[in-house]
Amino acid sequence: MAEQIAVLGAGSWGSVLANMLVENGHQVKLWSRNKEQVDQLNNDHVNPRYMHDFTYSTNLVATNDMTAAVKGATVVLIVIPTKGIRQVARKLDKVLGELDQRPLIVHATKGLEQNTYKRPSEMIAEEIDPMHRQGIVVLSGPSHAEDVAIKDMTAVTAACISLNSATRIQKLFSNNYFRVYTNDDVIGAEFGAALKNIIAIGAGALQGLGYHDNARAALITRGLAEIRRLGVAFGANPMTFIGLSGVGDLVVTATSKNSRNWRAGYQLGQGRQLDDVIEHMGMVIEGVYTTKAAHELSLKRQVKMPITDALYRVLYEGEDIKNAISQLMNRDLTSEIE
């Protein structure tokens, strides 16, 4: 059955998901602060800053008026960088109160808040009154916007403590090339989504330095061990990390040039400075900020995360990346199970 959906955030992932939902038969309004972007989407059906050579459905409606986007929506999908979650959620709460609506909230943001280390669903829960929302569902998994745009086969997870809400989103998003599975482990889904960006930076850096498949496989495997350790310390189900929002998302992000985190790492490996990489990326590199949050969080919880620690030193303390790799490889020998 067709539903009315608001999508907040018109970057590559938000706009492609909005377009897919239109093609699934739903009425979708896509919100962006940028009026020029809104005009391009409505008049020319393009989003050139984020999605080159892709034409959006003529039935997709864009607006820079959040009230207009949300009015009548039964589902609100938030797809914005982590640092903007609170501001947008706070504004959404006000709009929902004025409209007297209580939609199901979904987010597809992958990161941790600086200083508080809150996950996106925690920030949304704090900013949107329970009277203005139903459940909060996490949409996560190995899913580059560029691949979904060309209808490459994709599988993701809808995670929510209410499996009824997760199942509703599963049905809403699924089609013959986009398959959604359900999970009730919100903590695991969000930690997997956030922390894989750290490992992706490392994987890109290795390739930029000239390392090959063995090095990448070692980094991904040991990186997954770190992700699992931190997630489990906060109550996540360890099985989640061998699923789509864990190893699935990690593999695609740490091996693809479509990943801005991988691209950032690659440029660092080739000798470019972090400030220069950030300035020229044109989009938020979530892994840079997540590295800091995860490093600090691991120290507070006394969780061993040597790869994350090494990348923190490179990104925030100016350590030479080759020296950081040497230190990783020459640590005290230990068991794989630890």
C-alpha angles and dihedrals in degrees: 000000000000117000135190110246134185118205115198111202126041101206121122097287098038094048094046092049089048090051092048091051089053089052088050087063101260130131106245134186117190118207126208132162090221112090093192090055091048091051092049091051094047099040105030100017092229136117101196099173091061109017117035118202095004123126119206127216115275087228093064110101120203126196140170090212109093093196091055091048095049101038108115094001117145091189129036118197116198116201109167136119116283094248091060098047098095096047094048094042091050091052091045091052090055092048093048090050091052092047093043091229131146109193130171108262121220127180133191098185119131117204149067126257115251116251096000094052089212120162118236094255090053091052091048091049091052095048103039116063113236087236088064099049145040118212127334114236126193117216109199143148145096100323126136111191091226091059095044089050090061091043096249111172107272135179125192140164131249105204125191137143084237108064088195089063092044090051091051091055090044090059093042096055104031122103138144094296103025114062122186125201125193130235134169095210103100093164093055094044092052097043091049092049094049103040098047088071089066092055090046090059089052092048092051091048091053091054091045088055092051101257119146143216098301092056093047092049092049092049094048093047096047090040090058089053089057093047091051093048094054094042094049089049087063095046103271121151107251090218090066090069093063089052135079097286090047122036092005095058091039094055096048094045095046096048107039134085087213087073111093088202091056090046091050091052092047091055091048089052089053091055105263118142119251095239090053092048092050093046095052099039093080092206134067114277098212094186093065092060095036090056090062094045094046093046092052092043093051090053091051092049095036093235117156111239107158096166092050090046091051092050090047090057091049096046101038108021100038096241115166108258094223090054090050090053091048091052091050092052094046099050119122111291115253145166121286090228094063 
